[in-house]
Amino acid sequence: MADETQVAPVASAETATQEKPTKLYVYYYSNPDGATKDERCHEILTEVPFDVVPWRMHKEAPDASMSDPVWDNNLNGGLGAWKENSGEAQGQILAEAQAKIEELDQKSEQLDQANAKVDQAMKTIQTAQQNNTEQNEMLTKGMAALMKSQKDNNKLMMSMQKVMENLAKQNKDVTTPEAPATDTSTQSTNKQENGGN
């Protein structure tokens, strides 16, 4: 028969880390020309201690009272120290300028949109004015034609009245015959023949 061996349970990775705590070393990264607060001071945790601290990393923590700390190599006799950011870092100035440029771009875009709306409204008004002008011209021409027609009608009526007056005169002359000139000798002869009446 085969030899039976008992295998001891293996400790899990979770148990291993609990038994052997890891020490973390804290360093502080600082780029004095950083555009953001995190670039000017950022905490870095590592399990490996540095014999020589990398460039722009520092062992000393900034004072907790500082709201925007930045490392200055010229302080502390050239050894460097933390100071409050003065807002003169080129990166920060550039970032602020970029933010203002973006804000101005947005305002410019809004202004362009507003101008486009005003231009569209002006075009609409101009079109309406042009249509009104054309309608007014048509109405004026129509009124002028109507007035000319009325004037022509009045002339025609006057002419017709004159013609009617002339016709009326001619009819009057035709309907009232002139009394013929009578010869008195003929009348007296007629009276005698009729018995003196």
C-alpha positions in Angstrom: 0.0 0.0 0.0 1.0 3.5 -0.6 2.4 5.6 2.2 -0.1 8.1 3.4 1.3 11.5 4.2 -0.6 14.3 5.7 -0.2 17.7 4.1 -0.3 20.7 6.3 -2.6 23.5 5.2 -0.9 26.3 3.3 -1.4 29.8 4.7 -3.3 32.0 2.3 -1.9 35.2 0.9 -4.3 37.1 3.1 -2.9 35.4 6.2 0.6 36.0 5.1 0.1 39.8 4.7 -1.5 39.9 8.1 1.4 38.3 9.7 4.0 40.4 7.9 2.9 44.1 7.9 4.5 46.2 5.2 6.1 49.5 6.1 5.3 52.4 3.8 7.7 55.3 3.3 6.2 58.7 2.5 7.8 61.2 0.1 6.5 64.4 -1.3 6.8 65.3 -5.0 6.9 69.0 -5.9 7.1 70.7 -9.3 7.4 74.4 -8.6 6.1 75.2 -12.1 3.2 72.8 -11.9 -0.1 73.9 -13.3 -2.2 72.2 -10.6 -2.0 72.0 -6.9 -1.3 68.2 -7.1 1.7 68.9 -9.4 3.1 71.4 -6.9 2.8 69.0 -3.9 1.8 65.4 -4.1 2.2 62.7 -1.5 3.9 59.4 -2.7 3.8 56.2 -0.8 6.3 53.4 -1.4 7.3 50.2 0.2 11.0 50.8 -0.8 13.0 53.5 1.0 15.2 55.7 -1.2 18.9 56.0 -0.4 19.0 58.9 -2.7 15.7 60.8 -3.1 14.8 61.3 -6.8 14.6 64.7 -8.3 11.7 66.8 -7.1 10.9 64.4 -4.3 11.4 65.4 -0.7 11.4 63.6 2.7 10.1 66.5 4.7 6.3 67.0 4.8 4.9 70.5 4.2 3.4 72.4 7.1 -0.2 71.3 7.5 -1.3 75.0 7.7 -0.2 75.6 4.1 -3.1 75.5 1.6 -0.9 75.3 -1.5 2.6 74.2 -0.6 5.5 74.2 -3.1 9.2 73.3 -2.7 11.7 76.2 -3.1 15.3 75.1 -3.6 16.6 78.6 -2.7 15.3 78.5 0.9 17.2 77.2 4.0 20.6 78.1 2.7 20.2 76.4 -0.6 18.9 73.1 0.9 15.3 74.0 0.1 12.1 74.1 2.1 8.4 74.2 1.7 6.7 77.6 1.2 3.2 78.8 0.4 2.6 79.0 -3.4 2.7 82.7 -4.5 0.9 82.1 -7.8 3.9 83.0 -9.8 4.7 79.5 -11.1 4.8 79.5 -14.9 2.7 76.4 -15.1 0.1 77.8 -12.8 0.1 81.1 -14.7 -0.2 79.2 -17.9 -3.0 77.1 -16.6 -4.9 80.1 -15.3 -4.4 81.9 -18.7 -5.6 78.7 -20.5 -8.7 78.6 -18.3 -9.4 82.3 -19.1 -8.9 81.7 -22.8 -11.3 78.8 -22.7 -13.8 81.0 -20.8 -13.4 83.7 -23.4 -13.8 81.2 -26.2 -17.1 80.1 -24.7 -18.2 83.7 -24.4 -17.1 84.3 -27.9 -19.0 81.3 -29.1 -22.1 82.5 -27.2 -21.6 85.9 -28.7 -21.3 84.4 -32.2 -24.5 82.5 -31.7 -26.3 85.6 -30.4 -24.9 87.6 -33.5 -26.1 84.8 -35.8 -29.6 85.1 -34.2 -29.5 88.9 -34.6 -28.4 88.5 -38.2 -31.2 86.1 -38.9 -33.7 88.5 -37.3 -32.3 91.4 -39.4 -32.6 89.3 -42.6 -36.2 88.4 -41.6 -37.0 92.1 -41.0 -35.3 93.2 -44.2 -37.3 90.5 -46.1 -40.5 91.7 -44.5 -39.7 95.3 -45.3 -38.9 94.4 -48.9 -42.2 92.6 -49.2 -44.0 95.6 -47.7 -42.2 97.9 -50.1 -43.2 95.7 -53.0 -46.8 95.5 -51.8 -46.9 99.3 -51.3 -45.5 99.8 -54.8 -48.2 97.5 -56.2 -50.9 99.3 -54.2 -49.6 102.7 -55.4 -49.6 101.5 -59.0 -53.1 100.0 -58.5 -54.4 103.2 -57.0 -52.8 105.3 -59.8 -54.4 103.0 -62.4 -57.7 103.2 -60.5 -57.5 107.0 -60.3 -56.6 107.2 -64.1 -59.5 104.9 -64.8 -61.8 107.1 -62.7 -60.5 110.2 -64.5 -61.1 108.6 -67.8 -64.6 107.5 -66.7 -65.3 111.1 -65.6 -64.2 112.4 -69.0 -66.3 109.8 -70.7 -69.3 110.8 -68.6 -68.7 114.4 -69.4 -68.5 113.6 -73.1 -71.7 111.5 -72.8 -73.5 114.3 -71.0 -72.5 116.7 -73.8 -73.7 114.3 -76.4 -76.9 113.8 -74.5 -77.4 117.5 -74.2 -76.8 117.9 -77.9 -79.2 115.1 -78.7 -81.7 116.6 -76.3 -81.4 120.0 -78.2 -81.8 118.3 -81.5 -84.8 116.4 -80.3 -86.4 119.6 -79.0 -85.8 121.3 -82.3 -87.3 118.3 -84.2 -90.4 117.9 -81.9 -91.4 121.6 -81.8 -92.2 122.5 -85.4 -91.9 126.0 -86.4 -95.2 127.7 -87.1 -95.5 128.3 -90.7 -95.7 131.8 -91.9 -99.3 132.4 -92.7 -100.6 134.5 -95.5 -103.4 136.7 -94.3 -105.0 136.7 -97.6 -105.4 133.0 -97.6 -106.9 133.1 -94.1 -109.5 135.6 -95.0 -110.5 133.5 -98.1 -110.9 130.5 -95.9 -113.0 132.3 -93.5 -115.3 133.5 -96.2 -115.7 130.1 -97.6 -116.6 128.7 -94.3 -119.1 131.2 -93.6 -117.2 134.0 -92.0 -116.0 132.2 -88.9 
